Amino acid sequence: MAMAMKRLLLLLKPFNVSSPTPSQAHPQVLHFLDSRNKVHHEAINFCQTILKKKSVHWKALLRNNLSEPIKDVDMVVTVGGDGTLLEASHYMDDTIPVLGVNSDPTRIDEVEKFSSEFDATRSTGHLCAATVENFEQVLDEILECRFVPSKLTRIMTSVNGHELSTFALNDILAAHPCPASLSRFSFSIKKDDQLCSPRVNCRSSGLRVSTAAGSTAAMHSAGGFPMHILSQDLQYMVREPISPGEVSDLMHGLVEHDQKMDIIWSSRGGVIYIDGSQVTYAIKDGDFIEISSKAPVLKIFLPHQLLQLKNT
């Protein structure tokens, strides 16, 4: 059975996002960045050529031209990397599925070749189910209903009872805007307004909370554990806690899908960073923050290998 819904939005990573200043113009770095832009441009052209062959109506849009919720389409195709997909997710509800196309996958031999000179990593594309190599095949499977989207948990955040409009697909970080400054806050985990853990007072570098999708990103780098991609739980970690003492076991753990985390911010200033540094929300002393997995899910066509990974 063919897919009846055939209105597609092709959302594109912009060009020249990593161009160095003249003082950084090492010839090999310039060549590498030129190659990245060329490969990305070719990937966009390739995807558009494929779409022209299909019985679908589509339009292309640069991701930095997104300014309002995505609607009136049946599917979003992002061409770039995880950053483009993350940005798209901030404008999507739980009704429209998204397919990520990694336009410029990292080449292991290239990374090894230049390892002593510069970082030649291209795009990880952790959540991208397609590249130019298999885009037409994956698209056909979707249009013929042989590839169904998965549902990824996102984070809902509220401040003083006001729900933030952006749902985090990867993680949120609550911290002082200056990385050298201390963050003071307390938190507890509740279920149906009943305490699941005692309220913990912290002095630290902030608090990170991740989804399963984000558990392999900054959370993993900080010592967290990878979660199964379809887990509905959240993972939290207090960053660099000062003298946690008896409550050290509570500095890292889970907020289960039927629980929520309550935070009272006790620093003069603070910022909630949603999925990196692009989406921010200022917080102040006395603010009450609530974090849960009650946000609308994101429907996404995931790489098959992600779905096959077991819990660690």
N, C-alpha and C positions, 0 to 999 in steps of 0.2 A: 504494500500500500504506500503510495507516494504521499509526501508531506503536503497538506493543503495550504499551509501558511508559508508564503514565499516572499515576504518583504524582509530584506536583509540590510543591516547597517554595517558597513565596512569601516572600522575605526582604526586610524593609522597613527603609529608613532611618528613624531616629526623628525625631520632630518637635522643633521649637524648638532645633535644635542651634546656631543662630547668634544667639540673642537677646542684645541689648546690655544693659549695665548702665544704670540710670536716668541716669547722667551722660552716656551716649552717645545718649540718646534723641532724636536729631534726627528731627523728624516724617517727613521723607521716607525716612529709613533705616527707621524703624518701619513705615511703609507698605510699603516694599519687602520687609522680612522677613515681614510679615503675608501679603503676596502670595505669597511663596515657600512658606510653610507651607500656604496655601490651595491652591495649585497642586499641591503634593506630595500633600496629602490627597485631592484630586480624582483624581489619577492612581492612587492606591492603590484608591480606590473603583471607578474605571473598570476597572482590571485584574481586580479581584475579580468585577465584573459579567460581564466577558468569560469568565472561568474558569468561572463558574456555568453558562454556556451550553454548555460543552464536556464531552465524556465523559472527564473526568479527576477524580481524587481529589486534593485539594490542601489544604494548611494554611498559615496565615500565621504569621510569626515576626519580631519586631523583631531587627535585627542585633545589638544589644547584649545580647540574651539567648542568643546563640550561646556555647556553652562546651565543646562536644565535637565530634569529627568528624561531618560530615554523612553520613548513610547511610540506607538503606531508602527512598530516593526515586530516581526515574529522571531528574529534572531539577530544577535550581534556577533560579528567576526572581528576580532582584534588582530592586527598585524603589527608585531613588535616583539615584546617579551612580557615577562610577568608584570612589569611596571605599567604597561599599557592596559593589560587585563585588570590590574588593581584599580586603575583610574576609572575604567569603564564601570567596574562593579559599584563605584560610589554613586553612579547615576542610574542604577538598575534596581528594580524590585524583584519579587520572587516569581514573576510571570514570564519573563523573557529569558531564554537560555543564551549562553555565550560560548563561543568556540575561540580558543586562543591559537594563533598561528605564530610560531617562533620564526621570525624573519631572518635571524642571523645567529644560528646556534654556535656555541663555543666549539672550537676545534682543538682537541687535546694536543695534537702534534705541534700546533702553533703556540700554545701556552708553554709547552716544554721548551721549544726552540728559543723563545724570548724571555724565559723565566728569570735570567740574571740581569735583564735590561729593563723590562717594564711588564706590567700585567696585561697579557693579551687575551684575557677572558672576554668573550663576546656576550651572548645572552643565555642564561640558564634555561628559561622557559619551563620551570617546574610544573606549572599548571596548564601548559599549552599542549593540546592533543595532536597538533599538526605542525608540519614544516612544509616547505615547497615540495618536498619529496612525496608526501602522501596527502596533500591538501585535497586534491580532487577525489581521491578514494574516500577520505573521511567525510567530505561534503556529500558525496553520493549516499553514503551509509546513513547520514542524518536525514537527507531528503527522502530516502526510502524507508525511514523509520526503523533502520537496523541498528542504530546507535542512539541510545537514550541518554539524556543528561542526568547527572548526579546532583544531589543537593548538598551544598556546603554550608556549614554553620557560620554565622557571622556574629559579631559582638554588638549588642545594644548598650549604649552608654547614656546615662542621664545625669544632669547636674542640677541639684536643687529641684528635682521633680520634672525638669525640662529635658525631653529626649533629644539628643543630638541627631541631626538629620542624616549624618553619614554613618553607615554601618561598616565596621572594620572587618575586612576579609582575612587579613594576616594578624594584626595585633594593635594594641594601643599601649602607649607609654605615658604615664603621668610622672612629671619630673619638673624640677626648677629649670627655667630656660637657660641658665648658665650651668654647663656640665660640672663645674667645680664647686657649685653650691649644694648645700645640704637640703634634702626634702624631708619634711616632717609630716607624718600622717598616721592614722590608725585604720585598721580594717577588721572586718569579721565576715564570715560566710554564713549565710542563712538559708533555710528552706521553710517556706510557708511562715515566714517571720519568726521561726524558731532558730536559735543559734546552733550552728553545727561546729563552730570553733570559737574559742574565747576571742574577745576583741584584743588585737595586738597593736601596740604602739611602736612605731618605727622611726628611726633616723637613718637615712640611706641616700642612695643616688636616685631613688624613684621606684616606681612599680611598673612592671610590664605584664600584660595579660595577652595571651595568644589563643588563636583558634587552632584546630588541628592542622589546617592548611598552613598556618604561620609557624607551627611548632618546629619546622625544619629551617627556619630563617634565623632571626636575631635570638629567639628563645633558645635554639639549639646551640648557637655560638656562645651563649652565656652559661651553658651547662645544663640546659633543660633537655627533655627527652622528646624524640619524634613520636607523634601520635598517629593512629590510623586516620587517613584522610577524611573518612566519613564519621569520625567521632563527633558527638554533639557536646562534649565537655570542653571547658576552657582550661588552660594551664596558666598559672601565675608565678611570678618570681619577683621578690624584693631584691633590687639591685644593690650590691655592696652594702649590706646592712652593717651598722655600727653596733658592736656588742649585743648581738641578739640574745645571748645567754640561754635561759630556759626555753625560750620560744623559737630557738634556731630551727626546729623541725617544721615550723609553720612559715618559714621564709619562702618556701617553694612547694607548690601543690596543685590540686585541681579544684575548679569550681564546676561541679557536675551539672548536667543539663537542666536539672530541676532545682538548682540552687542559684543564689546570686551573691555577689560580693558588694558589701557596703563600705565605703571609704569616707572618712572625715579628713579633709585636707587642713593641715595646721601650719603651713608655711605662708609667708606674706604673698609670695607669687608662685605661680605654677602654670604648666601647660599640659594639655592632653594632646598628644600627637597620635593621629589616626593613620595607620599604614604608612609610616614614614614621616617626613617633615612637611609634606605639602598641605595636609589638612590639619589645622590646629584649633584648639579652643582654650582660652585663658581661664584659669581658675585662681581662687584667692582663699585666704585664711577663713576657715569656717564652712567652706563649701562641702555639700554632701553629694557624693558621687556613687551611683549604682551601676554595676556592670553585670550583664547576664548574656546568655546565648539565645535570648528571646527575639532577636532581630529576624526579619524575613530572611530566609535562606537565599543563596545564590544558585541558580540552576546553571550547571556548567558541564560541558563535554570534556571529561577528564582523560588523560593518557591511561591506557589499559594497565600499564605497569604500576601506576599509583594505586589502582583499585586492588591489585593483587598483593600489595605489601601487607604483611601481618603486623599486629601490634608488637612493639618492642618491649 
